[in-house]
Amino acid sequence: MQIVQLTPGSGDNFYCENCLRDLSLVRALRAQGHEVMLVPMYLPLQIKNPEPLKSAPIFFGGINVYLQQKAGLFRRTPTWLDRWLDSPFLLRGIAKFSSMTSARDLGETTISMLQGADGRQTKEIDRLAEWLQGQADNADVIILSNSLLSGLAKPLRERLKTPVVCLLQDEDGFLDGLGSPWAERAWEQLKANTEYIDHFVSVSQYFQGVMAERMGVATERISVVYTGVDTTEFVPAEPPEMPTIGYLARMCHENGLDIMVNALYMLRRDERFRKAKLLVTGGHLSSDRHFLQMVKRRIASQHLDEWVIFQDDYARPARREFLNRLSVVSVPTRRPLAYGLFALEAMACGVPFVQPAGGVFGELAEMGGGVLYEQNNPVHLAEKLREVLSNAARLEDLRQKARQTAEEVFAIEKTAESLISKIKDQK
């Protein structure tokens, strides 16, 4: 098949699961013989990747989108200026501060993007459509990375005469986080956009139900294709001698790094775990610095400096090495997740998870990937960590089941095959 994949970038400043998910999927699809045009949007895509994927130029560059939202002048600027503003160098520079936009600005821009041709970025839509008509006019399908791009469905579908499939992956947290009145308006616009989407593909059964209800669409319009990982690259190693917990995610309040530190402190009060340590990686944005400083002060006050180790590198080879140093992985997210790529990569390395009992993790635990604890409860998290780490036989059983589940369910080749099958079923 000939496929156009539109994927927003994160600017390479933190472990962006959505970017990594899409990049892995594109690699797998290309390996299976499909022609995939990867189109990055907003910010550069690569996650400290030494082997960047060939892709189109960046469209809807973050600077251009913001300026066009704020001033009519920038909706009429010449192409050469737009290209300069979309340069990867400039976009990487502003990416560190991308989450510092005011709630009002972020809300209004999100709604404008969801409005598509009725929003303020029509010049960008025209530019993208014209480029695609010249480069991918014979495409079989356009895949939108998430429903926040659904404003593009109508204009691209009409101009390219190509079906549009939209992936669903944790958009609810972003939209709800816009606050009132922007969140309500954004959801209403998203509901209106569903008319122009030929089919949706969710990353989990949990999220299929969430988005069917919130978008007001029948579950039959939403297939489930689990996120995949490269099980030939992420492979098991010998488990560590000392209890070692890993945190692999953006270091921010939403992902609960402070909860993890509190749980470690409580775990280490048990004499059996006086040498238990926590390894942390995943990067952060400028807006996370205050939170991270608070966490580090707490680490110091609890005398954990020697036992909480931060790692800067989270590129693919470094992540594999990181995961292979762990007994378990835990990212105590404060809200239910649609999927958790960190958990899948860990499972492929034979590392079970200890995750909140909400969102996708109930599905993963049933498959044998790890164990659950009560969300936002560091005491219960510490208890579950103690329970798993103190039972060598159970831990080894969880390690084997985690790897087996990764191979049988979450291998990236299976994800690619399943996605193509779902797309063909809609024709």
C-alpha positions in Angstrom: 0.0 0.0 0.0 0.9 3.6 -0.5 0.5 5.4 2.9 0.8 9.0 4.1 1.5 9.1 7.8 1.0 12.5 9.5 2.9 12.6 12.9 3.4 15.5 15.3 6.9 15.8 16.7 8.0 16.6 20.3 11.2 18.4 19.5 13.5 15.7 20.9 13.4 16.9 24.5 11.8 14.0 26.3 10.7 10.4 25.8 7.7 11.0 23.6 5.8 7.7 23.4 3.5 8.9 20.5 6.5 9.9 18.4 8.3 6.6 19.1 5.2 4.6 18.4 4.7 6.2 15.0 8.4 5.9 14.0 8.5 2.2 14.9 5.3 1.6 13.0 6.6 3.4 9.9 9.8 1.3 10.0 7.8 -1.9 10.3 5.4 -1.0 7.5 8.3 -0.1 5.2 10.1 -3.4 6.1 6.9 -5.2 4.9 7.1 -3.5 1.5 4.6 -0.7 2.0 5.5 2.8 0.7 5.1 5.2 3.6 5.5 8.9 3.3 6.2 10.2 6.9 5.1 13.8 7.3 6.3 15.5 10.5 4.2 18.3 12.0 4.8 21.1 14.5 8.3 20.0 15.7 11.1 17.6 14.7 10.4 14.0 15.3 13.6 12.1 16.1 14.0 11.0 19.7 17.8 11.2 19.9 17.8 8.6 17.2 21.2 8.0 15.5 19.4 6.6 12.5 16.7 9.1 11.5 13.9 8.0 9.3 13.6 9.6 5.8 10.7 11.9 6.0 9.0 14.9 4.3 9.7 18.5 5.3 8.0 19.7 8.5 4.5 21.1 8.0 2.5 23.3 10.4 5.7 24.3 12.1 5.1 25.3 15.7 6.3 28.9 15.2 4.2 29.4 12.1 1.1 27.9 13.7 1.4 30.2 16.7 2.0 33.3 14.7 -0.8 32.6 12.3 -3.1 32.1 15.3 -2.1 35.4 16.8 -1.9 37.8 13.8 -3.5 38.0 10.4 -0.2 39.3 8.9 1.4 35.9 9.3 -1.4 34.2 7.4 -0.1 36.0 4.3 3.6 35.8 4.6 5.8 34.6 1.7 6.9 31.0 1.3 10.6 31.7 1.9 9.8 33.2 5.3 7.5 30.2 6.2 10.3 27.8 5.3 12.8 29.7 7.5 10.4 29.7 10.5 9.9 25.9 9.9 13.7 25.2 10.0 14.5 22.3 12.3 17.1 24.5 14.0 14.6 27.1 15.1 11.9 24.5 16.0 14.3 22.5 18.2 15.2 25.7 20.0 11.6 26.6 20.9 10.6 23.0 21.6 12.0 23.1 25.1 9.5 25.8 25.9 6.6 24.4 23.9 4.5 23.6 27.0 4.8 27.0 28.5 2.2 28.6 26.2 -0.7 30.0 28.2 -3.9 27.9 28.6 -5.8 30.4 26.6 -3.3 30.4 23.7 -3.0 26.6 23.7 -6.8 26.2 23.9 -7.5 28.6 21.1 -4.8 27.2 18.8 -6.0 23.6 19.5 -9.6 24.6 18.5 -8.3 26.4 15.4 -6.4 23.3 14.3 -9.5 21.2 14.9 -11.6 23.6 12.8 -9.4 22.8 9.8 -10.3 25.0 6.8 -12.4 27.2 9.1 -9.5 27.9 11.4 -6.6 30.3 11.2 -4.0 27.9 9.7 -5.7 27.6 6.2 -2.4 28.6 4.5 -0.7 25.6 6.1 -3.5 23.3 5.0 -3.2 24.6 1.4 0.6 24.1 1.5 0.3 20.5 2.9 -2.4 19.6 0.4 -0.5 21.0 -2.6 2.7 19.2 -1.5 0.9 15.9 -1.1 -0.8 16.2 -4.5 2.7 16.5 -6.0 4.3 13.8 -3.9 1.7 11.3 -2.9 -1.3 11.7 -5.2 -1.7 8.0 -5.5 -1.8 7.2 -1.8 -4.2 4.5 -0.7 -4.8 6.0 2.7 -3.9 9.0 4.9 -3.2 8.1 8.5 -3.5 10.8 11.2 -1.4 10.1 14.2 -4.2 11.2 16.6 -7.5 12.9 16.7 -6.1 16.3 17.4 -5.2 16.3 13.7 -8.8 15.5 12.7 -9.4 19.0 11.3 -7.2 18.0 8.4 -9.5 15.1 7.5 -12.1 17.0 5.5 -9.8 19.2 3.3 -7.3 16.4 2.6 -10.0 13.8 1.9 -11.7 16.2 -0.5 -8.6 17.4 -2.3 -6.7 14.1 -2.5 -9.8 11.9 -2.9 -8.1 9.6 -0.3 -9.6 7.7 2.7 -8.5 9.0 6.1 -7.8 6.7 9.1 -7.3 8.3 12.5 -5.3 6.6 15.3 -6.4 7.2 18.9 -3.7 7.4 21.6 -4.2 9.4 24.8 -5.8 12.5 23.4 -8.3 12.8 26.3 -5.7 13.9 28.8 -4.5 16.8 26.6 -8.0 18.0 25.7 -9.3 17.8 29.3 -6.1 19.6 30.4 -7.0 22.7 28.3 -9.5 23.7 30.9 -12.8 25.5 30.5 -14.2 26.7 28.1 -11.6 25.4 25.6 -11.8 21.8 26.5 -15.6 21.7 26.0 -15.3 23.5 22.7 -12.5 21.3 21.5 -14.4 18.1 22.3 -17.5 19.5 20.4 -15.3 20.2 17.3 -13.7 16.8 17.5 -17.2 15.2 17.5 -18.1 17.2 14.4 -14.8 16.1 12.7 -15.7 12.4 13.1 -18.0 12.7 10.1 -14.9 13.0 7.8 -12.9 10.1 9.3 -13.3 6.8 7.4 -12.2 4.7 10.4 -10.5 5.0 13.8 -7.9 2.7 15.3 -7.4 2.7 19.1 -4.3 1.5 20.9 -6.3 -0.5 23.5 -9.7 -1.8 24.3 -9.9 0.5 27.2 -9.3 3.6 25.0 -11.7 2.3 22.4 -14.5 2.6 25.0 -13.4 6.0 26.2 -13.2 7.6 22.8 -16.4 5.9 21.5 -18.3 7.6 24.3 -16.5 10.9 24.2 -16.6 11.3 20.4 -20.1 10.0 20.2 -19.3 7.3 17.6 -20.2 3.6 17.5 -17.5 1.2 18.7 -17.8 -0.6 15.4 -16.1 2.5 13.8 -13.1 2.0 16.1 -10.8 -1.0 15.7 -8.2 -2.0 18.3 -4.5 -2.5 17.3 -2.1 -2.7 20.1 1.1 -0.7 20.0 4.1 -2.7 19.0 7.8 -2.9 19.9 10.8 -4.3 18.2 11.3 -7.6 20.1 14.5 -8.2 18.1 16.1 -5.1 19.5 14.6 -5.0 23.0 15.7 -8.4 24.4 16.2 -9.8 27.9 19.4 -9.9 29.9 20.4 -11.3 33.3 18.4 -9.7 36.1 20.3 -7.4 38.5 21.5 -8.8 41.9 20.1 -5.8 43.8 16.5 -4.7 43.6 16.4 -2.1 40.9 13.3 -0.1 39.9 13.2 1.9 36.7 11.2 5.0 35.7 11.1 5.6 32.0 9.0 8.6 31.0 9.0 12.4 30.9 9.9 13.6 34.4 6.8 15.5 35.2 3.9 15.8 37.7 1.5 13.9 35.4 3.8 10.9 35.4 4.2 10.7 39.1 8.0 10.8 39.6 7.3 12.2 43.1 5.0 9.2 43.9 7.8 6.9 42.8 10.4 8.5 45.1 8.0 8.3 48.0 7.3 4.6 47.3 11.1 4.0 47.2 11.6 5.7 50.6 8.9 3.5 52.1 10.2 0.3 50.5 13.7 1.0 51.8 12.4 1.1 55.4 12.2 -2.7 55.1 15.7 -4.0 56.0 15.5 -6.4 53.1 15.5 -3.5 50.7 18.0 -1.2 52.2 20.0 -1.4 48.9 17.0 -1.0 46.6 17.6 1.8 44.0 15.7 3.8 41.5 17.0 4.5 37.9 15.3 7.5 36.2 15.4 8.6 32.6 13.1 10.2 30.0 14.0 13.9 29.8 11.8 16.9 30.6 10.6 20.3 29.4 11.4 23.7 30.8 7.9 23.8 32.4 8.9 20.6 34.4 12.0 22.2 36.0 10.2 23.5 39.1 8.6 20.1 39.7 11.9 18.3 39.1 13.7 20.6 41.6 11.1 19.8 44.2 11.6 16.1 43.6 15.3 16.4 43.9 14.9 18.3 47.2 12.7 15.5 48.5 15.3 12.9 47.4 17.9 14.8 49.4 15.7 15.2 52.5 15.0 11.5 52.5 18.7 10.7 52.1 18.2 8.9 48.8 20.8 10.8 46.7 22.9 7.6 46.5 19.9 5.5 45.6 18.2 7.6 42.9 20.2 7.7 39.7 19.3 10.0 36.8 20.3 9.1 33.3 20.3 11.7 30.5 20.5 9.4 27.5 17.2 7.7 26.4 18.0 6.9 22.8 17.1 3.4 21.7 20.4 1.7 22.6 20.5 3.5 25.9 16.9 2.6 26.7 17.7 -1.1 26.0 20.7 -1.0 28.3 18.6 0.9 30.9 15.8 -1.6 30.9 18.3 -4.5 31.1 19.5 -3.1 34.5 16.0 -3.3 36.1 14.1 -5.7 38.3 10.8 -4.0 37.5 9.6 -0.8 35.8 7.1 1.6 37.3 5.8 5.0 36.1 3.0 6.0 38.6 0.9 8.0 36.2 -1.8 10.2 37.9 -4.4 9.4 35.3 -5.4 6.3 33.3 -3.3 5.8 30.1 -4.5 4.5 26.8 -1.2 2.6 26.4 2.3 2.6 27.9 5.1 2.2 25.5 7.6 2.1 28.3 5.9 -0.9 29.8 5.9 -2.7 26.4 9.6 -2.0 25.9 10.3 -3.3 29.4 8.2 -6.4 28.8 10.2 -7.2 25.7 13.3 -7.0 27.9 11.7 -9.5 30.3 11.1 -6.7 32.9 7.6 -6.7 34.4 5.7 -3.6 35.4 4.1 -2.4 38.6 1.5 0.0 37.4 -1.7 1.8 38.5 -4.9 -0.3 38.2 -6.4 1.9 35.5 -6.4 2.4 31.8 -4.6 -0.1 29.6 -2.7 -1.8 32.4 -5.6 -4.0 33.5 -5.4 -5.5 30.0 -1.6 -5.9 30.1 -1.7 -7.5 33.6 -4.3 -10.0 32.4 -1.9 -11.0 29.6 0.9 -11.5 32.0 3.0 -8.3 31.8 3.0 -7.2 35.5 1.0 -6.4 38.5 -1.3 -3.5 39.6 -1.6 -1.2 42.5 -4.2 1.4 43.6 -3.7 4.6 41.5 -2.1 7.6 43.2 -1.3 5.6 46.3 2.4 5.4 47.1 1.8 3.2 50.1 0.1 0.6 48.0 2.8 1.0 45.3 5.5 0.3 48.0 3.6 -2.7 49.2 3.3 -4.2 45.7 7.0 -3.5 45.0 7.9 -5.3 48.2 5.6 -8.2 47.4 7.1 -8.7 43.9 10.7 -8.1 44.8 10.7 -10.3 47.8 9.5 -13.4 45.9 12.3 -14.6 43.5 10.2 -17.4 42.0 7.3 -15.0 41.3 9.5 -12.4 39.9 11.1 -14.9 37.5 7.7 -16.1 36.4 6.7 -12.5 35.7 9.8 -11.9 33.7 9.2 -14.9 31.5 5.5 -14.0 31.0 6.4 -10.4 30.2 8.8 -11.5 27.4 6.4 -14.1 26.1 3.5 -11.6 25.9 5.7 -9.1 24.2 6.6 -11.6 21.5 3.1 -13.1 21.0 1.1 -9.9 21.2 3.2 -6.8 20.9 5.8 -7.5 18.3 5.9 -4.5 15.9 5.5 -6.8 12.9 2.1 -7.9 14.2 1.1 -4.3 14.8 1.9 -3.4 11.3 0.1 -6.4 9.8 -3.0 -5.8 12.0 -3.2 -2.1 11.0 -3.0 -2.9 7.3 -5.7 -5.6 7.7 -8.0 -3.1 9.5 -7.5 -0.5 6.8 -8.2 -3.0 4.0 -11.4 -4.2 5.8 -12.8 -0.6 5.4 -12.4 -0.6 1.6 
